[in-house]
Amino acid sequence: MVKDKQRYWCGILLCLSFTTGEAADAVDITPTTQPLAVPIETALQKGLVIDWPQIERLYDSQQQSFIWHQGGKLTEQGRQIFRWLAAADQEGLNASDYHVDHLHGLIYNPSSEVLVYRELLLTDGYFRLARDLRLGRFDPQSIDPHWMLPMDDFDPVEALAAALSRGELEQLLNSLRPNDSAYLQLKHALAKYRDIQAKGGWETVQAADSLRPGDTDPAVAMLRQRLKAESFQIEEPVPEPNYFDANLASAVKQYQRRLGLLVDGIVGSATRQSLNDPIETRIAQIRANLERWRWLPHEIEPQHLMVNTAGFEISLVNGDRVVFHKRTVNGKLERQTPSFRSRVTHLVMNPLWTVPRSIAVQDILPRLQQDSEYLATKRFRVYTRSGDGWGEVDPLDIDWDSFDEDNFPFVLKQDAGNSNSLGRIKFHMPNSHQIYLHDTPAQGLFERPNRAYSSGCVRVEAAGQLAQLLVEYAEQPQTGWLQQALSSGETQIAPLAKPMPVYLTYFTSWVDTGGSINFRPDIYQRDTALMLVMGEGIEQITAHHASSVENPSL
């Protein structure tokens, strides 16, 4: 392999050396090419992996001309691509993955012996970083089996060749990262937290008991400094730093709100555990979520629904504006809500609910065996096979104790109404996971910090308001029909003239519309594997895992 590549590049150099005209003037080298092949061999012997098929495709398209050199010297275009590679850390990636460590020693070396080596590393570095910014550094399916969003098609060779032909290299480089403002905000947050890290991070809060407003304790002074280190608003100076005053209580509530904790202004075990997570854990969490943004499709429709299952929230986005933002209830740990893309195509008012078999046998059957009137109370109907069809049977005539998960020949359907588990509105979205958005009669769950209570579907706060907005965005006639349909009590299905794209995602860190960074416990334990492959230390991973598992507010 080494000799084949030596011959390939020697042929290119000989061609360039003896060609007349512009191509010959572009590279200032002698016809002797043997010394220039040595660095390539050295690179391969050192274990540097070069994407040779892509290299050959690109240089074939450029008529075997150098891209980053002219007159035997690195061009401004070459320096630009190096600066871009060296800035990969700012994207939450590792610049060393793009040959930057090797290039640092070569980039300003005037020797002709390193010219080909430098050219190859710059080009291969581009291939790697272009793919990683556009598609993600790691294959999402190998890390998170619940991430089922499709990957874009992207050819870094075609993209670079087209940009070079148009003289638009800078535009190409700037277009490769996700273009959503949420990604850029999270990237800026990464820079902020690295700056905090460079200044020494923060000290832990050592307190034997909970800290409450009105307490006087040396740990209160530690708490002030800890919150100040993360840029929370703390009044200073104060007459008594050890006194837990109202201003400090307000800052604690702000912290709890941004970390997805119970907002009570009290530093109990969950808040203290979160406060004592090291700065490195925060940075690792931000980097993991920047990677998730790169996993998303590069072009997301201007109008769309974004469901963040880790944050228990849903947003309706119109361009750069969030026009609807509410809380959600998502799948519990053993029935996780997957990440995928679909479209809301229909609204179902006063829906019936055909209970999935898994829920019927795992959740409802045990209740029936304790309370035979449960189905009647909740307005369920029971159907069993009768000849070629299904017939309704009286649930009180069934000995439920004689059935189990492997022997359950029934279908359960819940009538429309206030007690229906889907509430008054279902947002139908075709998908293979049998997941949809819907209203809920259990409105009290929206007040809890952890809202992983469903069997996978997403319960939406203020579902009626969302339905009205979807109708408006579909530009359907506004004649009050939606409210009339809901008030009728009858099941009605209405297609949306313009289906609304919906993305179900999993972000444990993001910047909100007020510009504040938010972090959430890793409810589905999906951050751990991603942090591991991204090269985070075991200390950061362990701290993050402990914060999610031991948080009593969950």
C-alpha positions, 0 to 999 in steps of 0.5 A: 500500500505504501509503495502504491501511494508513493508511486501515485503521488510521485506521478502527480509531482512528475506531472506537475514538474514537467507540465508547461503553463499555469500548472507548471508555474503553480509548484516550485519543485525539482523533477526528483520526487523521491524525497517527497515520498518519504514523509508519506511513508513515515505518516503511514508507518506512524499509523496516520490513517489517510482516506486514499480513495477520497484523496484520489477522487478529489485530486483527479477532479483538480487535474492533479493540481495542488490545492493548498500550495502554490510556488512551493509555498502554502497559500492563504487558502491553505492557511485558512483550512489549517485555521479551520481545522485548529478551531475544531475544539470550539465545536466541541470536537478534538482538533487532534482528530484532524491531524492538527498536532502533526500540522503544527510542526509542518505548517510553516516549514519551508522545506520542499520535503514536507510539501506533499505531506502537508498537502495530504494532511490538510486535505484529509483533515478537511474530509474528516472535519467536514463529515463530522460537522455535517453528520456528527463525529460518531454514528448515532445508532451505535451509541444511542439505539433510540436515536432514529432520525435519518442521516443526510447524504453528504459528499465532502469531495463534491462539496469541496470541488464545487466550492473551489470552482466557485472560489467559495471555500470560506462559505463552504467551511461556514456552512458545514456546521448546523445552521440553527441558532440553538447550536451556535448558542450552545457553542458559545456556552461551551466557550464560557464554561471553558473560560470558567474552567481556565479560571479554576472552576468552582469549589464544592459546597460542604454542608452537613444538612440542608441550607434554607433561607434564614440559616446562618452557616459557613457553608452559605458563604461557599454557596455564594461563591459557587453560584457566582462562579457560574455567573448567577446574580449574587448581591455583593458585598453583603453584611453577613456572607454566612447568612442565607438571605432573600437574594441568595434564595432567589439565586438558588431558585434560578439555579434549580430552574435551569438545572431541572430541579425542584424549585424551592430555594432550599439547598437539599441533597439533590441541589447540593449534588448538582452544585458539586458536579465539577466544571468538567462534567458541565463541559462534557454535557455541552459537548455531548449535546453539540454532537446531537445537534450534528446528528440532526438533519442539516436543513430543518423546516422553518416551521416545525415542532421540536420535542425535547424528551430530556427537557420535558418540553415542546416548542413550535418554531416559526423561523427564528421565533418560538411561538409556543413553548410548554411542558410535556410528559414523556416515556418512563425509563423502561418505555423510553420515548425514541428520537425520530422525525414525523409530521402531524397530519391529523387532529383527532378531537375527543379520541377513542383509545385502543389500548396497546397490548403491552399496556393492557397486560403489564399495566391494566391487567394487574389493576383489574385483578385488584379492582374488577370495576376499574374498567367501568370506572374509566369507561373502558370496553372489552372486546374478544373474538366472536366468529369472524369478528370481535364482540363486546363482553361485560368485564364483570363477567370475566375472571381476570385472575385466570389471565396473564401476560401470555394469555390475554385474548382481549382488546380494550378500548376507552370511550371518549370523554374527560377520563380518556387517557388521550384527553380531548385531542390527539395529534396523529403523526404516522410512524413505526413506533406507535408514538404520538402527541396528545392531551391528558386528564392528568394535568398535575404531572406537569408540575413535577420536575421529572415527568417520565411517566408515560408509556412512550407517547408525549402528553402536551400541556395546553394541547388545545392551544397547540391544536389551534396554532396548527390549524392557523399555520395550516391556513385553514378557514377559521370558523370556530370548528375546532372548538365546536368539534371539541364541545360536541363530545363526539370523535372527529378527525380533521386532516391538516391542510399543511402537515406540521413537521415534528422532531423528537429529540434528546437534549440534556443541555441547551440555551433557552430563549432568555439566553440562559444555559440549561442542564437536565439529568440524563433520565434515559442514561444516554449521555454516558455512552456518548461522553465515553466515545468523545473521550471524557474522563471517568470522573466526569462520566461518573459525576454526571451519572450520579447526579441523574441517578441519585437526584431525589427530585426525580 
